[in-house]
Amino acid sequence: MPGFIDPAARLRTSFLAAVAEFRADGDYPVPWFIDDVDPPALDDPAAFGAYVARLLGERTETGCRDGFVPATTLWWADGEQFLGRLTIRHRLTPALETIGGHIGYDVRPSARRQGHATAMLAAALPIAASLGIPRALVMCDKTNVASRRVIETNGGRRLDATERKLRYWVPTGSSR
């Protein structure tokens, strides 16, 4: 049964296969998180472990890289199979209010159209609430009909549309 796990070095083989799928996918642009993988992590198991440690460390102010906010990255997996990833940014900057939002997610191409994105966002909302986020700003490209449905299925109410993005507020269930 698929579910969230903390990023884990044991999923390296499956994660790298997903990276190759994302890069080969002609239907969507390569997600930003693919370009954010430390290049040595793609070839060296020890460097992959360091990449995983970096992701886990970014959950705190002191573990963030300059220009980033604390964020919880989770991997959606079924056993040893990496299916996707989701990141919850703990707070917004003016830039993230315009492009990015609180929650971003990606499902590997071979696992799309199986309900994973909808389940991922639903599972992330209580986590966002536990981080003190009463409603999450979630965005998708205007042309991404599937992502729009994921957000709306999870209670998203459209805030507005920018030149490229649809912006939604999604309740997290937090009473704050």
Disulfide bonds with the S-S distance in Angstrom:
none
